[in-house]
Each structure stands twice: as C-alpha cells, then as structure tokens.
Amino acid sequence: MRTAPLGAVLGLVSAAALAVLIPAPAAHAAPTAAEGTRCPRLSSSLTWHGDNRERLQKVIDAYGTCGNRQLRHGKRPVAAFDWDNTVTKNDITDLAIAWALKHDKILRPARWSDTSPWLTKEAERTLTRACGTTVPAGRPLPTSTNTACTDEIFSIRSEATLMNGHKAFAGEWNSRRTLPQYAWVPQLFAGHTEAEITSYARTSRAEALAAPIGATQRVGSHTLHAYARYNPQIKDLIRVLKRAGFEVWVDSAGSAPVTDAWTGGAGIDRDHVLAIRNRLDHRGRITYTQEGCGGEPDGKGQVMPYVEGKRCWLNEKVFGVTGPAAWERQAPDKRLVIGAGDADTDVTMVGDATGAGLVLNRNKNEIMCRAYDNAGGTWLVNPMFIDPLPRKKDLYPCSTTGYTNPDGTPGPVRRTDGSVIPDQADTVHAG
C-alpha cells in the first residue's frame, strides 16, 4: 500500500543480489533521467561500520525518489525507528522520571494498586508505607526529600523489584506484548496534562544534552545516567529518508508525552510518534487507562508498543490494518522498508523491514541472534555510535534460551520456517 512494488522483490534477496540489482551510487550523485532530481545522500563524514552506509543508501535509492515512480501517486515508503538507544544514546524516559522525582512531580495515587493490575500486595504495602498517606491523593509526593519513596519507585521501574529484592509484579501477561514495569511508567504521570509531562521532559532533555558524556546522577540511592545525545548517524539517516520521500515514524515503548519532547530534535513531529498513550479524562488529564491495539481493548498496559506490539501499532496507525490481523506480519507492500532498533523489544518491527533492518549492538539476545543469522539478507549490525560495547565473549544462546515466549519462559530462536537459529558469535563490536 505504501511501499513500492520493488519492495516485494528486494525484501527477499540477499545483500549481494541487492548490489547487482541496484548500481552503487556515484561519489557525487547526478540527477536521474527518470526523476530529474538529485538523490539524497547519507553524509560521508559520519562513520558507519563496514558497508552499512552504502547498503542503506542502495535501499533508499531503490525505494525513494530516485527509483520509485509510485511516490508521485502518494504511495510513500515507510521507515520506523525505536527511540531509546537507537535515535538517542540513553533512555529518555528514565531521565524524565528522575527529573520528576527530584522535583516532586509524581502525584499520589488513591491506591497504588490502581497503577497496575500486576502490582503485588507487598509492593502496594511497601509503596504506601514508603511514600506515606499524609499527602492527599492527587497531590505531589515529596520525593525530592523522601529517599525511601524515590528508591521504591525507581527500583520498580528499573528492576521490577522492591528494594528488598522481592518481585514487584505477579500474575499473567503476554511477554511479547507488554512488560509490567514499562507499562507502569506512564501511570506515574496520571493526574497531569500531557503538556505538563512534555514540559518536564523538555527540561530533562536540556539538562541531559548539556551534561558531559559519561555523566551520572543520583536518584534516591540509585545511580543513573545524566546525559543523552542524538546519534548523528541516525539523525542524518532520518534527514535523508525524509528528503527521499519516506514517511518516517518513531515506534517506542516509552511514554508518548515524554517522547514528544525529543522527536522534534530529530526532525519527526508528534503526529508520527507511536508510543504508550494514556487516555485523558474530561479535564484533559492523564488517566490510568492506556490505548489498546489489534482488537484488544484499552486497559492498564495489557498491550503496548512492545515486541509484537510495535508491529501492531504500525499496522494500525500507518498501514490501516485493524483488528486481530494487526498482530500478524503483512505482505511486503504493507510493511516498513527500513526499521531500526537496539533491543529485543524492537525485534519484530526491525524484522518486518523489507529493505533493511538496522540493529545497534547492545548484546540483546533475540535481536542479535536474528541479525547475525541474517536469514532474509536484510539485517545490518552496527556498534552503538556513542560509547559502544566491547565484544560479547560468550555465544548468543540462540538455540536454547534466546527467545522469550508469551508466557515469559525462554526458548530457542526460530526462523520463519521453524528451523532453530544456531548460537551466534558477536562479530560487530567496539575494538
């Protein structure tokens, strides 16, 4: 629907075949005879691993304004990017939560159990005891001075455990559609307007961009990164994609009002952000109810843009595929052309890309198993652009525990034909 017919072919060929089908671009691209326009080029001054820049350029040229006549009829190719540790180095939601905790911006719930259907009774008692009940419900908690409250909130967010090490969540959930501690984060902003949360995130953004690379901060007794940066190569890629006629989206498991504060810096507007969005009440304030997808009703985080949920949100919001079918892989003409991510939360979205699936190596099992196996010939692996990780010494456990089943149990990573991916060595890394 949105990708060029060429996508049905290129999405199935290897990188070598792709190089034959699409001639390498000249050093100084000349206008094409077909379009009479210059082909947008990725910057040659920014470092990519191996031939990743050249391979991305070939896909852009094939599907974009230089090679896709269908663009004149509104059939724009789609690219989608995860946000945290893909477009930016470091997690922007953590930065926003840290700022909110330091500035008493978390409003006390009437009952902590309202924030998540999976919060354990012990977690509810612990939060109630640590954060107190003297502050009326709906009023700011004094987290800037109450270290016990801050510690419990941040421990649940980061580790899904209480400070005593006990699990904060229990029950059943589909581990390929949600993660309780991720779904819990936007609930902490309930009672505020989206504009207020975006303003808090803009302030934390300014502080993080000004902080030196490597800077840390204290949140209660926790240590957290204090800096963030836009990855220059990804900003350049987004710029070129837009110039080449691509429709560029962010597909994130973060909080939408927080993500909205950052995307403009990469040239993406709010209308092209897919993330966790909470429903608003009649006063325009954030509630505990989150938007559903794929025929699943609104709820408290039962589904979200997480693993298979990233596909669902793209299918619904971008390609118009609704109901249960939104959870299924679509035909090539209803899939993104270029996808980019860094973690297992992104694996389905990146794997659906018909032209190129870019993975920034953070040593995450499933996505690295699939990227190194490269069954479709479209996967590209790149070290992180800022402070990349060294080589993972052990093999990725693809044949045994690299995959997370819906019930949360580990299993082998399988290709689309059902065959098991063998364990993979880490070959694209720093150093």
Phi, psi and chi 1 to 4 in degrees:
 res  aa     phi    psi   chi1   chi2   chi3   chi4
   1 MET       -  -43.8  179.2  169.2  110.7      -
   2 ARG  -110.2  -26.2  -69.5  177.2  177.8  -93.4
   3 THR   -88.1  160.8   55.7      -      -      -
   4 ALA   -72.3  154.6      -      -      -      -
   5 PRO   -55.1  -29.9  -26.4   34.2      -      -
   6 LEU   -57.4  -24.2 -175.5   58.0      -      -
   7 GLY   -61.1  -33.1      -      -      -      -
   8 ALA   -65.1  -26.3      -      -      -      -
   9 VAL   -89.1  -52.8  176.9      -      -      -
  10 LEU   -64.4  -28.9  -66.6 -178.3      -      -
  11 GLY   -67.9  -11.5      -      -      -      -
  12 LEU  -112.5   -2.4  -60.1  175.5      -      -
  13 VAL  -102.6  163.2  -59.8      -      -      -
  14 SER   -79.1  170.0   66.9      -      -      -
  15 ALA   -62.7  -36.2      -      -      -      -
  16 ALA   -65.2  -44.1      -      -      -      -
  17 ALA   -64.7  -36.5      -      -      -      -
  18 LEU   -60.4  -40.3 -174.8   63.7      -      -
  19 ALA   -65.1  -31.5      -      -      -      -
  20 VAL   -73.3  -42.9  173.1      -      -      -
  21 LEU   -67.7  -33.6  -73.3  171.0      -      -
  22 ILE  -122.2  110.7  -51.0  168.2      -      -
  23 PRO   -59.2  146.7  -20.4   31.1      -      -
  24 ALA   -63.0  139.2      -      -      -      -
  25 PRO   -67.9  148.7   24.3  -33.3      -      -
  26 ALA   -70.9  161.0      -      -      -      -
  27 ALA   -59.0  -39.4      -      -      -      -
  28 HIS  -121.3  102.2  -62.2  -74.2      -      -
  29 ALA   -63.2  130.0      -      -      -      -
  30 ALA   -94.3  157.8      -      -      -      -
  31 PRO   -59.2  140.9  -22.4   32.1      -      -
  32 THR   -79.9  150.1   63.5      -      -      -
  33 ALA   -64.8  -35.3      -      -      -      -
  34 ALA   -70.9  -40.4      -      -      -      -
  35 GLU  -108.3  -24.2  -59.0  -65.8  -21.9      -
  36 GLY    68.3   25.0      -      -      -      -
  37 THR  -130.6  158.1   59.1      -      -      -
  38 ARG   -76.5  142.4  -69.9 -177.7   62.6   83.7
  39 CYS   -81.0  122.4  -61.6      -      -      -
  40 PRO   -58.9  135.7  -21.2   33.4      -      -
  41 ARG  -117.8  140.1  -54.8 -113.1   69.4   80.3
  42 LEU   -68.1  143.5  -67.7  168.1      -      -
  43 SER   -62.7  131.9  172.5      -      -      -
  44 SER   -82.1   -7.2   59.7      -      -      -
  45 SER   -90.1   -6.3   65.0      -      -      -
  46 LEU  -102.7  134.3  -63.9  172.0      -      -
  47 THR   -83.8  128.6  -58.9      -      -      -
  48 TRP  -120.0  159.3  -72.2   80.4      -      -
  49 HIS   -75.5  136.8  174.3   78.7      -      -
  50 GLY    52.2 -130.8      -      -      -      -
  51 ASP  -104.0   24.6   63.1   -9.1      -      -
  52 ASN   -59.7  -42.0  -75.4  -13.9      -      -
  53 ARG   -61.6  -44.3  176.1  174.4   52.9 -126.9
  54 GLU   -65.0  -39.2  -69.8   73.6   20.9      -
  55 ARG   -68.9  -40.2  -68.0  178.4   64.0 -172.3
  56 LEU   -63.4  -40.8  -75.1  166.1      -      -
  57 GLN   -61.4  -40.0 -172.4   69.1   61.2      -
  58 LYS   -63.1  -39.8  -71.6  175.5 -177.7  177.9
  59 VAL   -67.8  -42.8  174.3      -      -      -
  60 ILE   -60.5  -43.9  -65.8  167.5      -      -
  61 ASP   -64.3  -38.4  -70.1  -12.3      -      -
  62 ALA   -70.0  -41.4      -      -      -      -
  63 TYR   -97.0  -16.9  -71.8   87.8      -      -
  64 GLY   -92.6 -157.1      -      -      -      -
  65 THR   -62.9  -23.9   49.9      -      -      -
  66 CYS   -78.6  -27.4  -75.9      -      -      -
  67 GLY  -128.8    2.1      -      -      -      -
  68 ASN  -120.0   96.1 -176.8   -2.9      -      -
  69 ARG   -65.0  -23.7  -67.3  175.9  178.3  -89.8
  70 GLN   -66.3  -17.2  -64.0  -60.5  -42.2      -
  71 LEU   -58.6  -29.4  -80.1  174.9      -      -
  72 ARG   -69.0  -14.3  -69.9  179.3  -65.8 -176.4
  73 HIS  -107.9   17.1  -54.6  -70.1      -      -
  74 GLY    83.0    5.7      -      -      -      -
  75 LYS   -90.9   81.5  -64.1 -176.3  178.4 -179.7
  76 ARG   -84.2  138.4  -61.3  175.2   63.7 -166.6
  77 PRO   -69.6  154.1   26.2  -33.0      -      -
  78 VAL  -114.4  137.8  171.5      -      -      -
  79 ALA  -125.6  144.3      -      -      -      -
  80 ALA  -137.0  140.3      -      -      -      -
  81 PHE  -126.7  131.4  -68.0   77.9      -      -
  82 ASP   -62.0  160.8  165.6   60.7      -      -
  83 TRP  -101.4  -67.9 -169.8  -93.3      -      -
  84 ASP   -62.5  124.2  -62.4  -57.5      -      -
  85 ASN    65.0   15.8  -75.0  -58.5      -      -
  86 THR  -120.3  -65.2  -60.4      -      -      -
  87 VAL   -77.4  -39.8 -177.8      -      -      -
  88 THR  -114.9  152.1   55.5      -      -      -
  89 LYS   -81.9  125.3  168.2   69.3  175.6 -177.4
  90 ASN    86.2  162.5  -75.6  -29.0      -      -
  91 ASP   -89.4  117.0 -169.1  -62.6      -      -
  92 ILE   -76.5  -26.6   63.5  169.6      -      -
  93 THR   -68.2  -40.9  -60.3      -      -      -
  94 ASP   -59.4  -40.5  -80.3  -14.5      -      -
  95 LEU   -63.2  -41.3  -70.0  167.7      -      -
  96 ALA   -67.8  -41.0      -      -      -      -
  97 ILE   -64.9  -43.3  -67.6  171.6      -      -
  98 ALA   -58.7  -44.1      -      -      -      -
  99 TRP   -63.7  -43.7 -171.3   91.6      -      -
 100 ALA   -62.0  -41.3      -      -      -      -
 101 LEU   -66.3  -38.1  -71.1  167.3      -      -
 102 LYS   -72.6  -17.4  -71.8 -178.9  172.9 -178.2
 103 HIS  -120.6   21.9  -66.2   84.1      -      -
 104 ASP    54.4   49.9  -62.0  -18.3      -      -
 105 LYS  -107.9    4.4  -62.2  -59.9 -176.3 -178.1
 106 ILE   -91.3  125.1  -55.5  -61.5      -      -
 107 LEU   -90.5  138.3  -53.3 -178.4      -      -
 108 ARG   -70.1  127.5 -175.4  173.7   83.1   81.6
 109 PRO   -72.1  154.3   -6.2   19.5      -      -
 110 ALA   -61.9  -41.2      -      -      -      -
 111 ARG  -140.2  131.6  -65.6  173.0  -59.2  -85.1
 112 TRP   -63.4  -25.7  -76.2   98.6      -      -
 113 SER   -66.3  -18.6   57.7      -      -      -
 114 ASP   -66.2  -20.9  -68.1  -20.3      -      -
 115 THR   -81.9  -19.8   63.0      -      -      -
 116 SER  -160.4  135.1  172.7      -      -      -
 117 PRO   -72.0  -11.5   26.6  -34.0      -      -
 118 TRP  -106.0   -2.5  -57.2  -68.2      -      -
 119 LEU   -63.6  128.4 -160.1   68.0      -      -
 120 THR   -72.5  160.9   65.1      -      -      -
 121 LYS   -60.8  -38.9  -66.7  -66.0 -176.0 -177.6
 122 GLU   -64.2  -40.3 -178.8 -175.1    3.9      -
 123 ALA   -64.1  -40.5      -      -      -      -
 124 GLU   -63.8  -43.7 -177.5  176.8   15.1      -
 125 ARG   -64.5  -40.8  -69.6 -167.9  -58.1  -91.4
 126 THR   -65.4  -44.6  -60.8      -      -      -
 127 LEU   -64.7  -40.8  -74.8  165.1      -      -
 128 THR   -62.5  -43.1  -59.0      -      -      -
 129 ARG   -68.8  -44.8 -178.6  171.9   59.9 -108.5
 130 ALA   -70.9  -39.0      -      -      -      -
 131 CYS   -93.5  -16.3  -61.2      -      -      -
 132 GLY    81.3  172.2      -      -      -      -
 133 THR  -127.0    5.3   57.0      -      -      -
 134 THR   -71.4  -29.7   56.5      -      -      -
 135 VAL   -77.8  127.4  172.1      -      -      -
 136 PRO   -60.2  149.1  -20.8   32.1      -      -
 137 ALA   -56.8  136.2      -      -      -      -
 138 GLY    90.2   -3.1      -      -      -      -
 139 ARG  -105.8  157.7  -59.6  -62.3  -61.3  167.4
 140 PRO   -65.1  135.4  -20.9   32.8      -      -
 141 LEU   -80.3  143.2  -69.9  165.5      -      -
 142 PRO   -81.9   59.3   31.5  -35.9      -      -
 143 THR   -69.8  -18.1   48.2      -      -      -
 144 SER   -68.1  -24.0   61.4      -      -      -
 145 THR  -116.3  -21.2   54.6      -      -      -
 146 ASN   -92.6   87.7 -175.1  -11.9      -      -
 147 THR   -62.0  -36.6  -58.6      -      -      -
 148 ALA   -61.1  -43.6      -      -      -      -
 149 CYS   -65.2  -48.3 -179.6      -      -      -
 150 THR   -58.6  -43.6  -65.5      -      -      -
 151 ASP   -61.7  -44.2  -85.7  -14.3      -      -
 152 GLU   -66.4  -42.6  -65.3  -64.3  -11.2      -
 153 ILE   -62.3  -46.8  -71.4  173.2      -      -
 154 PHE   -72.9  -31.5 -154.0   80.8      -      -
 155 SER   -65.5  -40.4 -179.1      -      -      -
 156 ILE   -65.7  -43.0  -68.2  171.3      -      -
 157 ARG   -61.7  -47.3  151.5   61.9 -175.7  173.4
 158 SER   -86.8  -34.3   58.4      -      -      -
 159 GLU  -121.0   -7.6  -55.7  -64.7  -24.5      -
 160 ALA    61.3   26.1      -      -      -      -
 161 THR  -132.7  161.6   61.9      -      -      -
 162 LEU   -81.3  170.8  -55.9  174.4      -      -
 163 MET   -62.9  -23.2  -70.8  -65.6  -71.7      -
 164 ASN   -84.3    2.3   63.0   10.4      -      -
 165 GLY    91.2   -7.1      -      -      -      -
 166 HIS   -75.4  150.7  -65.5  178.4      -      -
 167 LYS   -65.4  138.6  -68.9 -178.1  179.2  179.6
 168 ALA   -91.1  -17.4      -      -      -      -
 169 PHE  -128.2  145.7  -58.6  103.5      -      -
 170 ALA  -150.2  160.9      -      -      -      -
 171 GLY   117.9 -158.8      -      -      -      -
 172 GLU  -117.2  138.7  -64.0 -177.7   -1.3      -
 173 TRP  -156.1  158.2   57.7   84.4      -      -
 174 ASN   -84.1  109.6 -173.5  -33.3      -      -
 175 SER   -72.0   -4.0  -66.7      -      -      -
 176 ARG  -104.8    8.1  -61.3 -164.4   72.4   78.2
 177 ARG  -129.9  -14.6  -64.2 -174.0  176.9 -172.7
 178 THR  -161.8  164.9 -168.0      -      -      -
 179 LEU  -141.8  119.3 -169.9   66.7      -      -
 180 PRO   -52.7  -41.6  -31.8   38.4      -      -
 181 GLN   -70.8  -27.0   60.9  -95.5   40.5      -
 182 TYR   -72.2  -44.7  -80.1   23.9      -      -
 183 ALA   -65.3  -25.9      -      -      -      -
 184 TRP   -72.6  -28.6 -168.4   64.1      -      -
 185 VAL   -59.2  -52.7  170.2      -      -      -
 186 PRO   -62.3  -22.4  -22.9   35.4      -      -
 187 GLN   -66.5  -26.7  -48.7  -64.4   59.4      -
 188 LEU   -67.1  -17.3  -63.5  175.0      -      -
 189 PHE   -95.2    3.9  -60.8  137.1      -      -
 190 ALA   -57.8  142.4      -      -      -      -
 191 GLY    97.4  -20.2      -      -      -      -
 192 HIS   -90.8  166.4  -70.9  -72.1      -      -
 193 THR   -86.2  159.2   65.1      -      -      -
 194 GLU   -61.3  -37.2  -71.9 -172.9  -32.4      -
 195 ALA   -62.3  -37.4      -      -      -      -
 196 GLU   -64.3  -45.4  -73.6  171.8  -22.1      -
 197 ILE   -64.0  -41.2  -60.1  -53.7      -      -
 198 THR   -62.8  -37.0  -59.9      -      -      -
 199 SER   -66.9  -39.5   71.6      -      -      -
 200 TYR   -62.0  -43.2  -56.2  156.7      -      -
 201 ALA   -66.6  -34.4      -      -      -      -
 202 ARG   -64.9  -38.5  -74.1 -165.7 -179.9  114.2
 203 THR   -66.5  -44.4  -58.0      -      -      -
 204 SER   -65.6  -32.7   69.0      -      -      -
 205 ARG   -62.8  -47.7  170.3 -177.5  176.7  -89.5
 206 ALA   -59.6  -42.8      -      -      -      -
 207 GLU   -65.4  -41.4  -67.5  178.1   -3.5      -
 208 ALA   -69.1  -37.5      -      -      -      -
 209 LEU   -71.2  -27.9  -67.2  175.6      -      -
 210 ALA   -81.7  -24.1      -      -      -      -
 211 ALA   -70.3  145.5      -      -      -      -
 212 PRO   -67.6  150.3   23.1  -32.4      -      -
 213 ILE   -58.1  131.1  -70.1  177.4      -      -
 214 GLY    96.9   -9.0      -      -      -      -
 215 ALA   -65.7  144.5      -      -      -      -
 216 THR  -124.3  168.9   60.4      -      -      -
 217 GLN  -142.4  162.4   60.6  179.5  -49.0      -
 218 ARG  -102.2  130.9  -63.9  -74.1  -73.9  179.4
 219 VAL  -122.9  100.9 -177.3      -      -      -
 220 GLY    63.3 -124.1      -      -      -      -
 221 SER  -101.3    8.4   62.5      -      -      -
 222 HIS   -89.8  150.5  -68.1   81.2      -      -
 223 THR  -108.3  131.5  -60.6      -      -      -
 224 LEU  -138.2  153.3  172.1   71.8      -      -
 225 HIS   -58.9  144.6   57.0  -89.0      -      -
 226 ALA  -113.3   -2.9      -      -      -      -
 227 TYR  -121.0  159.9   80.8   97.8      -      -
 228 ALA  -149.6  156.2      -      -      -      -
 229 ARG  -143.8  146.5  -66.0  -69.9 -171.9  -84.4
 230 TYR   -73.8  133.3  -69.4   94.0      -      -
 231 ASN   -72.2  117.6  -76.3  -46.6      -      -
 232 PRO   -57.9  -37.5  -24.0   34.0      -      -
 233 GLN   -65.9  -37.5  -70.8   86.6  -17.0      -
 234 ILE   -73.1  -39.4  -60.6  -62.7      -      -
 235 LYS   -59.7  -41.6  -77.2 -172.9   65.9  175.1
 236 ASP   -66.2  -41.3 -177.1   56.7      -      -
 237 LEU   -60.9  -44.4  175.2   56.9      -      -
 238 ILE   -62.3  -42.5  -69.6  170.4      -      -
 239 ARG   -58.7  -47.0  175.8 -170.9   62.2   83.0
 240 VAL   -67.9  -40.9  170.3      -      -      -
 241 LEU   -58.9  -43.6  -73.2  167.4      -      -
 242 LYS   -66.5  -40.6  -67.6 -179.6   70.1  175.7
 243 ARG   -65.1  -29.3  -72.0 -174.1   58.7 -159.5
 244 ALA   -86.1    6.7      -      -      -      -
 245 GLY    92.9    6.2      -      -      -      -
 246 PHE   -74.7  148.9  -81.5   71.1      -      -
 247 GLU   -92.6  114.7 -171.1  173.9  -31.9      -
 248 VAL  -106.9  129.3 -178.1      -      -      -
 249 TRP  -124.1  154.4  -69.6   78.6      -      -
 250 VAL  -103.5  133.8  167.4      -      -      -
 251 ASP  -128.3   97.4 -163.4   -1.9      -      -
 252 SER  -126.3  147.3  171.8      -      -      -
 253 ALA   -89.6   14.9      -      -      -      -
 254 GLY   -90.4 -178.6      -      -      -      -
 255 SER   -76.5  130.3  167.8      -      -      -
 256 ALA   -60.3  -47.1      -      -      -      -
 257 PRO   -63.4  -28.9  -21.4   32.3      -      -
 258 VAL   -72.1  -46.8  172.1      -      -      -
 259 THR   -61.3  -37.5  -50.8      -      -      -
 260 ASP   -57.3  -30.0  -69.7  -16.8      -      -
 261 ALA   -70.9  -19.2      -      -      -      -
 262 TRP  -107.6  -27.9  -75.8   77.7      -      -
 263 THR   -66.4  -30.1   53.9      -      -      -
 264 GLY   -58.9  -30.6      -      -      -      -
 265 GLY   -67.6  -14.2      -      -      -      -
 266 ALA  -110.6    8.2      -      -      -      -
 267 GLY    83.7   20.3      -      -      -      -
 268 ILE  -117.6  130.0  -60.4  173.9      -      -
 269 ASP   -88.9  168.2   59.5   52.9      -      -
 270 ARG   -58.5  -31.9 -177.8 -176.3 -173.6  -83.4
 271 ASP   -71.0   -7.9  -69.1  -21.5      -      -
 272 HIS  -116.0   28.9  -72.9   80.8      -      -
 273 VAL  -111.7  121.3  173.0      -      -      -
 274 LEU  -106.2  120.3  -54.9  174.3      -      -
 275 ALA  -161.9 -178.2      -      -      -      -
 276 ILE   -70.8  117.6  -57.2  173.2      -      -
 277 ARG  -117.0  122.0  -72.1 -157.8 -178.2  -88.1
 278 ASN   -84.9  144.5  -71.4   50.8      -      -
 279 ARG   -68.0  153.2  -62.7  -58.7 -173.1 -174.5
 280 LEU  -106.1  149.4  -52.7  179.6      -      -
 281 ASP   -84.6 -174.7   65.3   15.8      -      -
 282 HIS   -65.2  -17.3   67.4  -77.2      -      -
 283 ARG   -93.6    1.8  -57.8  173.0  -58.2  158.9
 284 GLY    80.2   21.4      -      -      -      -
 285 ARG  -103.6  148.3  -63.0 -170.5  177.1  -84.4
 286 ILE   -64.9  131.9  -64.7  168.0      -      -
 287 THR  -104.3 -178.8   71.2      -      -      -
 288 TYR   -85.2   -0.2  -65.6  122.8      -      -
 289 THR   -93.3  129.1  -58.4      -      -      -
 290 GLN  -110.6  150.5  -62.9  174.5   -0.6      -
 291 GLU   -62.9  137.1 -177.0 -177.1   64.0      -
 292 GLY   -92.1 -177.8      -      -      -      -
 293 CYS  -157.8  154.4 -174.7      -      -      -
 294 GLY    59.8   37.7      -      -      -      -
 295 GLY    84.8   -7.8      -      -      -      -
 296 GLU   -84.1  135.4  -63.9  -64.1  -35.5      -
 297 PRO   -72.2  166.2   28.6  -35.7      -      -
 298 ASP   -57.1  148.1  -64.8  -12.7      -      -
 299 GLY  -160.9 -153.1      -      -      -      -
 300 LYS  -111.8   35.7  -70.2 -171.9  175.9  179.2
 301 GLY   110.8   14.0      -      -      -      -
 302 GLN   -63.2  -30.6  -74.3   82.1   -3.4      -
 303 VAL  -135.1  147.1  -64.7      -      -      -
 304 MET  -160.3  169.7   53.8 -178.2  -81.5      -
 305 PRO   -71.1   75.4  -17.3   31.8      -      -
 306 TYR  -140.3  123.2  177.3   83.4      -      -
 307 VAL    51.7 -108.5 -166.9      -      -      -
 308 GLU   -68.1  -22.7  -68.9  173.9    2.6      -
 309 GLY   -64.6  -29.6      -      -      -      -
 310 LYS   -64.6  -38.0  -67.7 -157.6  173.3 -168.4
 311 ARG   -64.0  -45.2  168.8 -167.9  -74.4  166.7
 312 CYS   -58.5  -47.8 -174.7      -      -      -
 313 TRP   -65.6  -38.5 -101.1  -98.4      -      -
 314 LEU   -63.5  -46.1  -90.0  176.2      -      -
 315 ASN   -60.3  -44.1  -79.3  -17.2      -      -
 316 GLU   -71.5  -52.6  -83.4 -155.6  -10.0      -
 317 LYS   -81.4  -26.2  -54.6  -62.3 -175.7 -178.3
 318 VAL  -106.5  -44.2 -178.9      -      -      -
 319 PHE  -103.6   -4.1  -63.6  105.8      -      -
 320 GLY    73.7   20.7      -      -      -      -
 321 VAL   -90.8  117.1  179.4      -      -      -
 322 THR  -116.3  172.3   58.9      -      -      -
 323 GLY    70.1 -166.7      -      -      -      -
 324 PRO   -56.1  -25.4  -27.1   35.3      -      -
 325 ALA   -62.2  -22.3      -      -      -      -
 326 ALA   -65.4  -18.9      -      -      -      -
 327 TRP   -83.5  -10.7  -65.1   99.6      -      -
 328 GLU   -97.5  151.7  -56.5  -60.0  -35.8      -
 329 ARG   -67.9  132.7 -175.2 -179.2 -128.0 -158.1
 330 GLN   -96.4  172.1  -59.4  -59.9  -55.6      -
 331 ALA   -62.8  156.6      -      -      -      -
 332 PRO   -53.2  -33.0  -29.2   36.7      -      -
 333 ASP   -75.6   -5.0   66.3  -26.1      -      -
 334 LYS  -121.2   37.1  -70.7 -171.2  177.0 -178.6
 335 ARG  -132.6  159.5  -61.1 -144.5  -52.1  -93.4
 336 LEU   -67.4  154.6   70.4  165.4      -      -
 337 VAL   -90.6  -44.3  171.9      -      -      -
 338 ILE  -125.8  130.0  -67.7  177.3      -      -
 339 GLY  -128.0  150.8      -      -      -      -
 340 ALA  -142.8  137.4      -      -      -      -
 341 GLY  -161.4 -177.2      -      -      -      -
 342 ASP  -136.8   -7.5   68.0  -74.1      -      -
 343 ALA  -141.8  170.5      -      -      -      -
 344 ASP   -60.4  -25.0  -68.3  -12.4      -      -
 345 THR   -62.5  -20.3   58.5      -      -      -
 346 ASP  -102.2   -2.3  -47.5  -45.3      -      -
 347 VAL   -63.1  -37.9   67.0      -      -      -
 348 THR   -70.1  -44.6  -59.0      -      -      -
 349 MET   -61.0  -50.3  173.9 -169.2   73.7      -
 350 VAL   -65.0  -37.7  176.9      -      -      -
 351 GLY   -68.3  -21.5      -      -      -      -
 352 ASP   -78.4  -14.0  -82.3   -8.0      -      -
 353 ALA   -63.1  131.6      -      -      -      -
 354 THR   -86.8  -21.1   59.5      -      -      -
 355 GLY  -106.6  -48.0      -      -      -      -
 356 ALA  -156.8  131.1      -      -      -      -
 357 GLY  -114.8  106.5      -      -      -      -
 358 LEU   -93.4  129.8  173.0   65.1      -      -
 359 VAL  -122.5  123.6 -179.9      -      -      -
 360 LEU   -86.8  125.2  -59.6 -170.6      -      -
 361 ASN   -75.7  107.9 -174.2   -1.1      -      -
 362 ARG  -118.7   21.2  -70.5 -176.4   59.9 -128.8
 363 ASN    63.9   32.9  -68.0  164.4      -      -
 364 LYS   -90.6  130.5  -57.2  -60.2 -178.2 -179.8
 365 ASN   -59.2  -61.4  -74.2  -21.6      -      -
 366 GLU   -64.0  -46.4 -176.7 -177.7  -10.0      -
 367 ILE   -66.7  -33.6 -162.4  167.1      -      -
 368 MET   -74.3  -34.3  -63.7  -50.5  -61.6      -
 369 CYS   -59.3  -47.4  -73.0      -      -      -
 370 ARG   -70.1  -38.3  -64.7 -167.1 -174.5  -79.0
 371 ALA   -67.1  -45.7      -      -      -      -
 372 TYR   -70.3  -34.2  -79.4  136.1      -      -
 373 ASP   -65.9  -38.5 -175.7   55.5      -      -
 374 ASN    50.5   49.4 -163.1   16.4      -      -
 375 ALA   -60.5  -36.5      -      -      -      -
 376 GLY   -92.2   -4.1      -      -      -      -
 377 GLY    76.5   10.8      -      -      -      -
 378 THR  -111.6   -3.0   56.7      -      -      -
 379 TRP   -81.2  140.3  -67.4   84.3      -      -
 380 LEU  -127.6  132.3  -50.7  176.7      -      -
 381 VAL  -112.7  133.6  179.3      -      -      -
 382 ASN  -134.9  138.0 -148.6   93.8      -      -
 383 PRO   -59.9  155.4  -19.0   30.6      -      -
 384 MET   -55.2  142.8  -70.7 -171.2  -67.8      -
 385 PHE   -74.8  -29.2  -62.8  109.9      -      -
 386 ILE  -119.0  125.5  -60.9  171.9      -      -
 387 ASP    51.7   59.2 -165.2   17.9      -      -
 388 PRO   -68.4  157.2   26.8  -35.1      -      -
 389 LEU   -81.1  150.3  -64.6  175.9      -      -
 390 PRO   -73.6  176.1   28.8  -36.0      -      -
 391 ARG   -61.4  135.5 -178.6  179.7   67.8   85.4
 392 LYS   -72.1  124.0  176.0  179.3  164.9   62.6
 393 LYS   -70.9  -40.2  -65.8 -179.3 -179.9  179.7
 394 ASP   -88.8  160.6  -60.3  -32.8      -      -
 395 LEU   -69.0  150.4  -63.5  176.8      -      -
 396 TYR   -70.2  132.4  -71.9   97.5      -      -
 397 PRO   -81.1   56.4   32.0  -35.9      -      -
 398 CYS   -63.0  -37.1  -47.8      -      -      -
 399 SER   -81.1   -7.4   65.7      -      -      -
 400 THR  -127.4  -60.0   53.0      -      -      -
 401 THR  -130.2   16.0   60.0      -      -      -
 402 GLY   -74.5  -16.1      -      -      -      -
 403 TYR  -106.2  143.3 -177.5   85.1      -      -
 404 THR  -105.6  117.8  -59.5      -      -      -
 405 ASN   -72.8  162.9  -70.3  -60.7      -      -
 406 PRO   -53.9  -32.5  -29.2   36.8      -      -
 407 ASP   -84.9    5.1   65.1    0.7      -      -
 408 GLY    91.8   -8.1      -      -      -      -
 409 THR   -79.4  149.4   59.6      -      -      -
 410 PRO   -82.0  157.8   30.1  -34.3      -      -
 411 GLY  -161.8  179.6      -      -      -      -
 412 PRO   -72.8  152.6   26.4  -34.0      -      -
 413 VAL   -87.3  125.3 -175.8      -      -      -
 414 ARG  -114.6  147.3  -62.6 -179.6 -177.7  -84.8
 415 ARG   -74.4  174.2  -56.1 -177.3 -176.3   99.2
 416 THR   -65.0  -22.5   54.9      -      -      -
 417 ASP   -86.9    2.4   63.6    4.1      -      -
 418 GLY    93.9  -11.8      -      -      -      -
 419 SER   -71.8  150.0   58.9      -      -      -
 420 VAL   -85.9  133.8  173.6      -      -      -
 421 ILE   -75.8  128.6  -65.0  175.7      -      -
 422 PRO   -69.6  160.2   24.3  -31.9      -      -
 423 ASP   -56.5  143.9  -67.1   -7.8      -      -
 424 GLN  -119.6  144.1  -60.9  -71.9  -42.6      -
 425 ALA   -86.5  151.7      -      -      -      -
 426 ASP   -87.6  107.0 -166.7   24.9      -      -
 427 THR  -113.0  -11.2   58.3      -      -      -
 428 VAL  -119.4  105.1  178.6      -      -      -
 429 HIS  -160.1  178.3   48.9   78.0      -      -
 430 ALA   -77.3  144.0      -      -      -      -
 431 GLY    81.7      -      -      -      -      -
